[in-house]
Amino acid sequence: MPWVLKVFLRSIYRVVSCIFKKGTNDLPGLEKLLKDYKVDMVFYGHKHTYERMWPIYDKVGYKSGDAGHIKNAKAPVYILTGSAGCHTHEGPSDTTPQSFSASRLGQYGYTRLKVYNSTHISTYFVDTDDKVGNFLDRFYLEKD
């Protein structure tokens, strides 16, 4: 089965005042469709930071042993990659680790996506301040 990726401006899942909330007025009822159509990854921006979440469905994060390599995810992996542009004030929700968060970074950068084949895909968050282009977060998703 091919990789199924979706891009939104805003996320279905977000952190507001350090509380894990589901849904926004802009995206009602989309979570079930994403799961039903076996979406593998959801990319979104809007918030000027980087965060990669564990696979999530109906407020449940499906953690595996390795945050950098997930096999046969039970739900989509959400990746916030909106760290370019304006510098906005960081609130408590930007710095407080959440249980569903696999990686959260405050640096500016961009996300690279690499599709190896129909069973392996990876993302790399690249630091734009580093002249060498070091990866600040690496993630592999694998499926049978």
N, C-alpha and C positions, 0 to 999 in steps of 0.2 A: 504494500500500500504506500502511496507517495506521502511525503511530508505535507502536513496541512498547517499553514501559518496564517495568522490574522494580525492586522495592524489597526490600532485605534489611537485616537488622540488622548482619550481618557481611559482609565482602567475600570474594570468591573470591581476589582478589589483595590482598596486604598486605605491609608492610615490617616485618621483624623483625630487629633488630640490623643494620640497613642492608643486609640481604640480600633480594633479590627472591624471594619464595616464592609458590608456586601451591597453592591449596586449603587448606581447613581441615577439621577433623573434622566440623564442622557442615554443610558444603556439598559432599559428595563427588560428583564427576561432573556437576555442573551446567553447567560451562563449555561442553561440547559442545552441550547442549540450548539454551543461550542463543544460540550461533552458528547452530545448525540452524533455530531459530525466528526468526532475524533480529532479535534484541533490539537496539535502537538504543542505549539508555542503561541503566545499572544504577546506582541510587542506594543508598547504604548509610550507616549511622551507626556507632555503638558507640565509635569512637575520637573524642575531642573535639578535632577540628581540621577543616580543609578541604583537600581535594586533588582535583584533576581529572587524570585520566590520559589518555594517548593511547589510541586503540582498541587493545585487547590480546586476543590469543588464543594459547594454548599458550606462554606466556612471551615472546611476540614483540610488541613495540610497533610499531604502524604509524603512523609519523610522516609528517605532510605539511609543506608549507612554512610554514603558518601555524597556530600552536597555538590561536588564537582562532576559527578557521573551518575545519572539516573537511567535505569533500565525499565522499559515497559511502564511508563508513567500512567497512573490511574486517572489523571486529569491534566489539563493544560498547565504548562509552566508559564508564568507571567514575568515579563522582563520590562522594567521601566528603564528606558534609555533616552532620557530627555535632558541630559546634563549640559548641553550647549546653550548659549544665549544668555539671557539676563541672569544676574546673580541675585537671588532672592533670599530673604531672611530665613534662616533655618529655625523651625519650631521644634518642640520636644519630639514630635512624631518623626522628624528627620534624623534624630540621633539616638533614639531609644530602640534597641534591638527588639524585634517582634518574633514570635514563635514561627511564623510562616515565612520569614525572611531567610533565604539561604546565603545571600551576600548583599551588603549595603555599603555604598561608598560615597564620599562627598566630593571626590575629584571630578573635574571636567574630563570628558573623553567621548569616545564613540564606540559603537558595538559592531563587530564584524561577525558575519554569519558564514559558516562553511558547511556545505552539504557534501559529504563524502560519497554516499550512496543511499539506497532506500532504507537502510537500517541504522546509519550513524550520521549525526549532525552535531555541530558545535558552535558556540558563540564565544567571542573574546571581547572583553571590554578593554579598550586601549587608552592609556593615559596620554592626553594631548600635551601635557607639560613636559613630558619625558621625550627628549630628542631621539632616543633609541626606539620608542614606541613599545615599551614594556606592557605586558598584559596585567591588569589589576584583578581581573576575574576571568576564569576559564571554566567552561561548562560543556559537558558532553551529554547528549541525549541519545539513547539507543533503544531500538524496538525490534522485536522478532518479526 
